[in-house]
């Protein structure tokens, strides 16, 4: 398995983020506009949280609060689990499974490089397996 930085580079520069001061409504619009399930929350370029659909459903919708009157900082996940760019994809998948999370920011010191989803990792694993199968089929038929 490759380092997660390679997966980030392969996927492209999709680093959408929010400010802690943004409204939850604006955050939901950003999620919808980019067709993603979570966004990094950055303050002065530093990762301070993650906002996800799960945060919205559990802390706004089910609590009967207003998304227009609530700030992202009030419901975001603040204790962020992140990885360095050298961590391998398989280890990221294991960490996500162990912690029950679907999105994982990648940071190098204080520099935020991006965020991967469990879908990104699964697609990469499937592509890797398909390549291996193709190579084995070619080897067998040669």
N, C-alpha and C positions, 0 to 999 in steps of 0.2 A: 504494500500500500504506500501511496505517495504522501508527502507532507501536505498539510491542508492549504498552504500558500499556493501550491500548484493548482489546486482545485479552484481557489479564488481567482487566480490569473486566467484560468481556462473559462470560467464562468463570465468574467467581465466585470467592469467597474460599477456594480449595482450597490452602492453604499448609501441607502436612504436613511435619513435620520430625522429626529425631532428635537425640539428644545423642551426642557422640563416645563416651561411656561406656556407651551402650546395647549390649546383646548383639546379635550378628548375627541370632540367632534372633528376638528381639523386632522387629528391623528387618524381617525377612521377614514376620512377622505383620502389621506395619503396612502393608507393600506390599500384601499380600493383602486386608486389611480395606478399603483405599481403592482397590483395583484399579488401582494405578499401577506404573510400572516403575522409579521412582527417587524418592528423598527428599533434601531438603536436610539437611545436618548443621549444626546451630547450637550455638554455645557463647556464652552470655551475650548472645543475640540477634544474634550476628555469624556470618556464613557462613564455615565452616571446611572444608566439604567437601560432596561429593555421594555418596550410597550408592545403587547401582543393582543390578539383577538381574545385570548383567554382572560387577560386582565380586564378587558372591556366587559365581557359577558358576566364575569363573576363579581366585579367591583362596581359596575355601573348598572347594567341591565337588570341583574337579579336583585340589586340593592335599591332599585327604583330611583336612581340619581339621574341628573341631566348631563348628557355628554357635552353640551354647550357651556355649562356652568362649572365644569370640573377641569382642572389642569392635569396634564399628563403626569407631573411629579406626584400628584396625590394618589395615583393608582398604579404607576409603573412598578416593575420588579426592580428593586434597587440593589439587591445583593446579587450582582451579575456574575455568573460563571462564564469565564472566557478561556481561550487557549492561545498559545503562542503560535506563530506561523510554522514552526518546525514540527508540531504535533502531527502524527500520521492520521489519515482519515479513519482507519479502523479504531484507533484510540478515541477519536472524537465521537464516533458512533457509540462506542462502549460508554463513554462519559454521558452522552445524551440519554442513552437508555437507562443508565444507573440513576441519573438525577431527574428523569421524567421531563426533559425539556426538548423542544423541537427546533430551537434556534440557538446558535452559538457564536458570539462575537469573537473575532480574531484580532488580537492586539499584540503589538511589539513594544514593550515598555509602556509608554503613555500614548503611543501612536495607534489609532484605530485603523485597521486595514480593511475590515469588512465584517460581514456576518454570513454564516452558512446555515442552511436548514438541513434537517434530516433528509428531506427530499433531494437536496444537492448531493449529499453523501450516498444515498441509495442509488441515484442515477449514475454516479461515478463507479460504484461497486458493480452495478449491472453492466455498464460499458466495459469494465475491466474483465468481467467474467465472459462476456460475449467475445472479446478479443482472444482470450485464452482458448475458448471453445473453437473459434475459427482457426487459430494456430494449430491446435491439436487435430482438427479435421484435415487441415492441409498436410500435416505431418503423416497422418495415417494414410491418406490417399496418395502420397508421393512414393 
